[in-house]
Amino acid sequence: MIMKIDKAEAINNAVMSTKVREGMELARIETAQSMLKDELPLETISKYSKLSIEKLEELKRERE
């Protein structure tokens, strides 16, 4: 079965998908910032936030 969607709907779906991904990334960053504030090890924060050690180091520098 082939599904047809119009161009506007395809664009809307792509935008919504991007917004969801951005929201998830923001939530991971906010969680990581809280964990950094509590001085948890970067490896632990990375494990649970799914952010890279490099990204966490960047967030840590921004806090200082």
C-alpha positions as CSV (number, residue, x, y, z in Angstrom):
1,M,0.0,0.0,0.0
2,I,1.4,3.3,-1.0
3,M,0.6,6.3,1.1
4,K,0.3,9.8,-0.4
5,I,0.9,12.9,1.6
6,D,1.0,16.4,0.2
7,K,4.0,18.6,0.3
8,A,2.7,20.8,3.1
9,E,2.0,17.8,5.3
10,A,5.4,16.4,4.6
11,I,7.0,19.7,5.6
12,N,4.9,19.9,8.7
13,N,5.9,16.3,9.7
14,A,9.5,17.2,9.2
15,V,9.2,20.4,11.3
16,M,7.4,18.5,14.1
17,S,10.0,15.8,14.1
18,T,12.8,18.4,14.3
19,K,10.9,20.1,17.2
20,V,10.6,16.9,19.1
21,R,14.3,16.1,18.7
22,E,15.2,19.6,19.8
23,G,12.9,19.3,22.9
24,M,14.5,16.0,23.8
25,E,18.0,17.4,23.5
26,L,17.0,20.4,25.7
27,A,15.7,18.0,28.3
28,R,18.9,16.0,28.3
29,I,20.9,19.2,28.6
30,E,18.8,20.5,31.5
31,T,19.1,17.1,33.3
32,A,22.9,17.2,32.7
33,Q,23.2,20.7,34.1
34,S,21.4,19.6,37.3
35,M,23.7,16.7,37.6
36,L,26.8,18.9,37.0
37,K,25.5,21.2,39.7
38,D,25.4,18.2,42.1
39,E,29.0,17.5,41.0
40,L,28.4,14.0,39.7
41,P,31.1,12.4,37.6
42,L,31.0,13.2,33.9
43,E,30.9,9.5,33.1
44,T,27.8,9.0,35.2
45,I,26.1,12.1,33.7
46,S,27.0,10.9,30.2
47,K,25.6,7.5,30.9
48,Y,22.2,8.8,31.9
49,S,21.9,11.9,29.8
50,K,23.3,10.3,26.6
51,L,25.4,13.4,26.1
52,S,29.0,13.1,25.1
53,I,31.8,13.9,27.6
54,E,32.9,16.7,25.3
55,K,29.4,18.3,25.5
56,L,29.4,17.9,29.2
57,E,32.8,19.6,29.5
58,E,31.4,22.4,27.4
59,L,28.4,22.8,29.7
60,K,30.6,22.7,32.7
61,R,32.8,25.5,31.3
62,E,29.7,27.6,30.6
63,R,28.7,27.3,34.2
64,E,32.1,28.6,35.5
